Amino acid sequence: MAVARSADDLDVYRMAFELQKDIFQISSNFPREEMYSLTDQIRRSSRSVGANIREAWAKRRYPAHFISKLTDADGEAEETIHWIVTAHDCGYIAKTEQDALLERYHHISGMLKKMMSNADSWCKNCIAK
């Protein structure tokens, strides 16, 4: 495995970015009356996963900040899971689509938890000056 030189090199970031694009497409089919509620919420939280991963990468000089931003990313993933379940419950997405999205978000959460538990290995070459 190559050393990550930027957030773009992180599998977890690339997965989160792909998922946010998929969520955007899926939510485009939600009813118009959901535009400022469910549609907005699911898009915002799905986009925040990757944004927080990028922030974590930028803050890896400080292990506590790195972990904090990864925790935020994981929290946004969990919020997105809530909105996916809500979309299914409202009949906007099929069970198979819900299950596939949930599996992908659970995978991302697992990756984030591994990064948090091994923060020192991610932060060791980024000593604050």
Secondary structure in CASP SS format (residue, H / E / C, confidence):
PFRMAT SS
TARGET T0000
AUTHOR 0000-0000-0000
METHOD secondary structure of the structure
MODEL  1
M C 1.00
A C 1.00
V C 1.00
A C 1.00
R C 1.00
S C 1.00
A H 1.00
D H 1.00
D H 1.00
L C 1.00
D H 1.00
V H 1.00
Y H 1.00
R H 1.00
M H 1.00
A H 1.00
F H 1.00
E H 1.00
L H 1.00
Q H 1.00
K H 1.00
D H 1.00
I H 1.00
F H 1.00
Q H 1.00
I H 1.00
S H 1.00
S C 1.00
N C 1.00
F C 1.00
P C 1.00
R H 1.00
E H 1.00
E H 1.00
M C 1.00
Y C 1.00
S C 1.00
L H 1.00
T H 1.00
D H 1.00
Q H 1.00
I H 1.00
R H 1.00
R H 1.00
S H 1.00
S H 1.00
R H 1.00
S H 1.00
V H 1.00
G H 1.00
A H 1.00
N H 1.00
I H 1.00
R H 1.00
E H 1.00
A H 1.00
W H 1.00
A H 1.00
K C 1.00
R C 1.00
R C 1.00
Y C 1.00
P H 1.00
A H 1.00
H H 1.00
F H 1.00
I H 1.00
S H 1.00
K H 1.00
L H 1.00
T H 1.00
D H 1.00
A H 1.00
D H 1.00
G H 1.00
E H 1.00
A H 1.00
E H 1.00
E H 1.00
T H 1.00
I H 1.00
H H 1.00
W H 1.00
I H 1.00
V H 1.00
T H 1.00
A H 1.00
H H 1.00
D H 1.00
C C 1.00
G C 1.00
Y C 1.00
I C 1.00
A C 1.00
K H 1.00
T H 1.00
E H 1.00
Q H 1.00
D H 1.00
A H 1.00
L H 1.00
L H 1.00
E H 1.00
R H 1.00
Y H 1.00
H H 1.00
H H 1.00
I H 1.00
S H 1.00
G H 1.00
M H 1.00
L H 1.00
K H 1.00
K H 1.00
M H 1.00
M H 1.00
S H 1.00
N C 1.00
A H 1.00
D H 1.00
S H 1.00
W H 1.00
C H 1.00
K C 1.00
N C 1.00
C C 1.00
I C 1.00
A C 1.00
K C 1.00
END
